Amino acid sequence: MGTITKALELLNLFSRTKPEIGLMEFARLSGRDKATVHRHLTELEENGFVEQHPQSRAYRLGPAILRLTAVREATHPVRRILRPIVDTLAHQVGELCHCSLLQGEMLSPVYHADPMIHGTQVHFDEAEMLPLHATSSGLALLAFSPPALAEHVLGRPLPAYTDLTLTDPSFLRSVLADVRQDGLCNLDQAFDSEVCSVGGPLFGPEGIPIGAMSVAVPAVRAKRAKIDEIRTALRGAIRQATVSTGGTLPRETAALWANAPAPTLTDQRGLT
């Protein structure tokens, strides 16, 4: 791992619950020695990626993040385009919905919305990267991506996030085959033990997935009728998001979604 990567990895430790982080906490969270972390933070501060609170001396995200975010949205608008689509989907199904883009071998959240109409809600951390093998978004993306990506992801040890996380490569390959036949991925409590989700791929200009859209539901509300409702609404939202961001929905997928039945939720034990 290069020095630049080690420095930039520190930025991933920020979240809505950790907007400011002190030097000692950075060292603890990163598992690195204080001197090394301080050197990396100094470099990030000099380039505007972090700044220090004048009183507490804790670090927070710096102005360079705002500048680069503005440039990205002005030249390749994604969040502005996806926001109304995700908002509409969330209110239509009454559940938390989110979009993410592929970043290396993980999914990076872009935008999420929750209508907040239920007493029990899904917690979503927009700063948390999503694994491809343990989320409906990730498996949906893998299923429609070039095979090399799936083989690379499945060719290494896969961490378990819950007792139902899919970690067996052979089983995962069969799941991906099922998702390709269906167009969407239903996943039961694989990333969060209290959450079920339905995800589908967002396609780019060449019909290759660039990200995913997903609806997350507390397991207590994940009844068949609710999942069927979500699947129908999600297909329409993905079509709209793909076209609005300049992508192309593959003809086979469009035809598949026209007649596909809704499968039951499955887990690694093959239960329904």
Sequence and secondary structure as in RCSB ss.txt:
>XXXX:A:sequence
MGTITKALELLNLFSRTKPEIGLMEFARLSGRDKATVHRHLTELEENGFVEQHPQSRAYRLGPAILRLTAVREAT
HPVRRILRPIVDTLAHQVGELCHCSLLQGEMLSPVYHADPMIHGTQVHFDEAEMLPLHATSSGLALLAFSPPALA
EHVLGRPLPAYTDLTLTDPSFLRSVLADVRQDGLCNLDQAFDSEVCSVGGPLFGPEGIPIGAMSVAVPAVRAKRA
KIDEIRTALRGAIRQATVSTGGTLPRETAALWANAPAPTLTDQRGLT
>XXXX:A:secstr
  HHHHHHHGGGG  SS S B HHHHHHHHT  HHHHHHHHHHHHHTTSEEE TTT  EEE HHHHHHHHHHHHH
S  HHHHHHHHHHHHHHHTSEEEEEEEETTEEEEEEEE    SSS     TTS EESSSSHHHHHHHHHS HHHH
HHHHTS    SSTT    HHHHHHHHHHHHHHSSEEEESSSSTTEEEEEEEEE TTS EEEEEEEEEEGGG  HH
HHHHHHHHHHHHHHHHHHHTT    HHHHHHHHH        TT   
